[in-house]
Amino acid sequence: MTVSDPAPASPRHIAIVMDGNGRWAGRRHRPRSFGHRAGQKAVRAAIEFCLRQGIGALTLFAFSSENWKRPAEEVGALMQLFMKALEKEVGQLHEHGVRIAFIGDLSAFAPELQARMTQATAKTAANTALHLNIAINYGGRWDIVQAARRAAAAAAAGELDPQTLDEAGLAPFFCLSDLPAVDLFIRTGGEQRISNFLLWQAAYSEFYFTDALWPDVDAEVLGLAVADFARRERRFGQTPAQTRRQAG
């Protein structure tokens, strides 16, 4: 099973904004950290769903660059949760052929957490059953800026001609450049916005919004999203008649 072998009418790459942990906990009169811990079950469900469906890539928005503005207690609890998840889950994911990668400005994290992420990436680098990408301290605008900086450095080094730079030439400088563009963008929790996530990679995504809070997401919820995706007519700027001719 590889990224290039999806089932017919199935997305090759799913991205998820995992929203609703805090509200899920609040409805149970528990602290927000309780909701974040409960959300781990939904992460496992999403990974298992993609493995069963032959979906090659899954990108999860775990911690945005704006999340540092949250209360220090909540941020601290999230960092501890990341550490424990890396300790507990990486071995099992590796056994199932999952490649783990982290995207975002990782320099902001404690050295121990950076080391754990590096170890997880190295251990699973050769796996192909599912490419699991964890967006952490990530923002779509940050991604565009870092791509522009890398392209500028390549131009300064004489490796790139700015006059001939186009979308195809800039694309390799973005995060996830080795994967297909995002086909299906899911946001849970009832909100209908993209929150600065994968602005470049989701340019032609199909968007699916669900009221389900993230800890309640399971295979049934994800199945509804994929079924809805299968009913969409993706035209990429063309007319319906053009896309139908190509499909035929």
C-alpha positions as CSV (number, residue, x, y, z in Angstrom):
1,M,0.0,0.0,0.0
2,T,1.5,3.4,-1.0
3,V,0.4,7.0,-1.3
4,S,-0.2,6.5,-5.1
5,D,-2.6,3.6,-4.6
6,P,-5.9,4.9,-3.2
7,A,-9.2,3.2,-3.7
8,P,-11.4,4.6,-6.6
9,A,-13.1,7.9,-5.7
10,S,-11.2,7.9,-2.4
11,P,-9.0,10.8,-1.3
12,R,-5.3,10.3,-1.5
13,H,-4.6,12.8,1.2
14,I,-6.9,13.9,4.1
15,A,-6.2,16.8,6.4
16,I,-8.1,17.3,9.6
17,V,-8.5,20.3,12.0
18,M,-9.2,18.5,15.2
19,D,-11.5,20.9,16.9
20,G,-13.8,20.5,19.9
21,N,-11.6,19.0,22.7
22,G,-12.2,21.9,25.1
23,R,-16.0,22.0,24.5
24,W,-16.2,18.2,24.8
25,A,-14.5,18.5,28.2
26,G,-16.6,21.5,29.2
27,R,-19.9,19.6,28.7
28,R,-18.6,17.1,31.2
29,H,-17.5,19.8,33.6
30,R,-13.9,18.7,33.3
31,P,-10.7,20.8,32.4
32,R,-9.7,21.3,28.8
33,S,-6.8,18.9,29.3
34,F,-9.3,16.1,29.8
35,G,-10.7,16.8,26.4
36,H,-7.2,16.7,24.8
37,R,-6.5,13.3,26.3
38,A,-9.8,12.0,25.1
39,G,-9.0,13.3,21.6
40,Q,-6.2,10.7,21.4
41,K,-8.8,8.0,20.8
42,A,-10.0,9.9,17.8
43,V,-6.5,10.2,16.5
44,R,-6.1,6.4,16.6
45,A,-9.5,6.0,14.9
46,A,-8.4,8.3,12.1
47,I,-5.2,6.5,11.6
48,E,-6.9,3.1,11.6
49,F,-9.5,4.3,9.2
50,C,-6.9,5.5,6.7
51,L,-5.0,2.3,6.9
52,R,-8.2,0.2,6.3
53,Q,-9.3,2.4,3.4
54,G,-5.9,2.6,1.7
55,I,-5.7,6.3,2.1
56,G,-2.0,7.2,1.7
57,A,-1.6,10.4,3.7
58,L,-3.2,11.9,6.8
59,T,-2.2,15.4,8.1
60,L,-3.5,16.4,11.6
61,F,-3.4,19.9,12.9
62,A,-2.2,19.2,16.5
63,F,-0.9,22.7,17.6
64,S,-1.0,25.9,15.6
65,S,1.4,28.8,15.9
66,E,-1.4,30.7,17.4
67,N,-2.0,28.1,20.2
68,W,0.8,29.5,22.2
69,K,-1.6,32.3,23.2
70,R,-3.7,29.8,25.2
71,P,-3.3,29.6,29.0
72,A,0.1,28.4,30.1
73,E,-1.4,25.5,32.0
74,E,-3.2,24.2,28.9
75,V,-0.1,24.6,26.7
76,G,2.0,22.7,29.3
77,A,-0.6,19.9,29.4
78,L,-0.5,19.6,25.7
79,M,3.3,19.4,25.6
80,Q,3.2,16.6,28.2
81,L,0.5,14.9,26.1
82,F,2.8,15.0,23.0
83,M,5.7,13.5,25.0
84,K,3.6,10.6,26.4
85,A,2.0,10.0,23.0
86,L,5.5,9.7,21.4
87,E,6.6,7.3,24.1
88,K,3.5,5.1,23.8
89,E,2.4,5.2,20.2
90,V,5.4,5.3,18.0
91,G,6.3,1.6,18.3
92,Q,2.8,0.5,17.4
93,L,2.6,2.9,14.5
94,H,5.9,1.6,13.2
95,E,4.6,-2.0,13.4
96,H,1.7,-1.0,11.2
97,G,3.9,0.6,8.5
98,V,3.1,4.3,9.4
99,R,5.7,6.9,8.5
100,I,5.6,9.8,11.0
101,A,6.6,13.3,10.1
102,F,6.3,16.7,11.9
103,I,5.7,19.9,10.1
104,G,6.0,23.4,11.6
105,D,8.6,25.5,13.4
106,L,9.9,22.8,15.7
107,S,12.7,25.0,17.2
108,A,10.2,26.5,19.6
109,F,9.9,23.2,21.6
110,A,12.0,21.9,24.4
111,P,15.1,20.0,23.3
112,E,13.7,16.7,24.8
113,L,10.5,16.9,22.8
114,Q,12.5,17.9,19.6
115,A,14.7,14.8,20.2
116,R,11.7,12.5,20.5
117,M,10.2,13.9,17.3
118,T,13.5,13.4,15.5
119,Q,13.7,9.8,16.8
120,A,10.1,9.0,15.7
121,T,10.8,10.4,12.3
122,A,14.0,8.5,11.8
123,K,12.5,5.2,13.1
124,T,9.6,5.2,10.7
125,A,11.2,7.0,7.7
126,A,11.0,3.9,5.4
127,N,7.4,3.0,6.1
128,T,4.8,3.4,3.3
129,A,1.4,2.1,4.5
130,L,0.4,5.6,5.7
131,H,2.2,8.9,5.7
132,L,1.1,10.5,9.0
133,N,2.0,14.2,9.3
134,I,1.6,16.0,12.6
135,A,1.4,19.8,12.2
136,I,2.8,21.3,15.4
137,N,3.6,25.0,15.8
138,Y,2.5,25.2,12.3
139,G,0.7,28.0,10.3
140,G,-0.1,28.2,6.7
141,R,1.3,31.8,6.5
142,W,4.5,30.6,8.2
143,D,4.7,27.8,5.6
144,I,4.4,30.4,2.7
145,V,7.1,32.6,4.3
146,Q,9.5,29.7,4.9
147,A,9.0,28.6,1.3
148,A,9.7,32.1,0.0
149,R,12.9,32.3,2.2
150,R,14.1,28.9,0.9
151,A,13.4,29.9,-2.7
152,A,15.2,33.2,-2.2
153,A,18.2,31.4,-0.7
154,A,18.3,29.1,-3.8
155,A,18.1,32.1,-6.1
156,A,21.0,33.8,-4.2
157,A,23.0,30.6,-4.6
158,G,22.4,30.6,-8.3
159,E,20.3,27.5,-8.1
160,L,17.1,29.2,-9.2
161,D,16.2,31.8,-11.7
162,P,13.6,34.1,-10.1
163,Q,12.4,35.3,-13.6
164,T,11.2,31.8,-14.4
165,L,9.8,30.8,-11.0
166,D,6.2,29.6,-11.3
167,E,3.9,27.5,-9.1
168,A,5.5,24.2,-10.0
169,G,9.0,25.7,-9.2
170,L,7.9,27.1,-5.8
171,A,6.0,24.0,-4.7
172,P,9.0,21.9,-3.6
173,F,9.9,24.5,-1.0
174,F,6.6,23.9,1.0
175,C,6.0,21.4,3.7
176,L,4.5,18.1,2.4
177,S,6.0,18.7,-1.0
178,D,6.6,15.0,-1.4
179,L,2.9,14.1,-1.0
180,P,-0.2,14.7,-3.2
181,A,-2.1,17.9,-2.5
182,V,-4.8,17.6,0.1
183,D,-7.9,16.1,-1.5
184,L,-10.2,16.2,1.5
185,F,-10.1,18.9,4.3
186,I,-12.1,18.0,7.4
187,R,-12.9,20.2,10.3
188,T,-14.7,18.9,13.4
189,G,-16.5,20.8,16.1
190,G,-19.0,22.8,14.0
191,E,-16.8,25.7,13.0
192,Q,-16.4,26.5,9.3
193,R,-13.0,28.1,8.8
194,I,-9.6,26.8,7.9
195,S,-7.7,28.6,10.7
196,N,-4.4,29.2,8.8
197,F,-3.9,25.5,8.0
198,L,-2.3,24.3,4.8
199,L,-3.2,27.4,2.8
200,W,-1.1,26.3,-0.2
201,Q,-1.7,22.6,-0.1
202,A,-5.4,22.9,0.3
203,A,-6.0,25.2,-2.7
204,Y,-8.2,22.7,-4.5
205,S,-9.4,20.6,-1.5
206,E,-12.9,19.5,-1.0
207,F,-14.0,20.9,2.4
208,Y,-16.2,18.9,4.9
209,F,-17.4,20.4,8.1
210,T,-19.0,18.3,10.9
211,D,-20.6,19.2,14.2
212,A,-19.0,16.2,15.8
213,L,-16.5,17.2,18.5
214,W,-13.1,15.7,17.9
215,P,-13.2,13.2,20.8
216,D,-16.4,11.8,19.3
217,V,-15.0,11.3,15.9
218,D,-14.8,7.6,14.8
219,A,-14.9,5.5,11.6
220,E,-18.5,6.3,11.1
221,V,-18.0,10.1,11.1
222,L,-14.9,9.7,8.8
223,G,-16.8,7.4,6.5
224,L,-19.5,10.0,6.0
225,A,-16.8,12.6,5.1
226,V,-15.3,10.2,2.5
227,A,-18.7,9.3,1.1
228,D,-19.5,12.9,0.7
229,F,-16.1,13.4,-1.1
230,A,-16.9,10.6,-3.5
231,R,-20.1,12.4,-4.6
232,R,-18.3,15.7,-5.4
233,E,-17.4,16.6,-8.9
234,R,-13.8,18.0,-8.8
235,R,-13.3,20.4,-11.7
236,F,-10.0,22.2,-10.9
237,G,-11.2,25.3,-12.8
238,Q,-12.6,23.4,-15.8
239,T,-16.2,23.1,-16.9
240,P,-18.4,20.1,-15.9
241,A,-18.4,18.9,-19.5
242,Q,-14.6,18.9,-19.6
243,T,-14.2,16.9,-16.4
244,R,-16.9,14.4,-17.5
245,R,-15.1,13.9,-20.9
246,Q,-11.8,13.3,-19.0
247,A,-13.4,10.9,-16.6
248,G,-14.9,9.0,-19.6
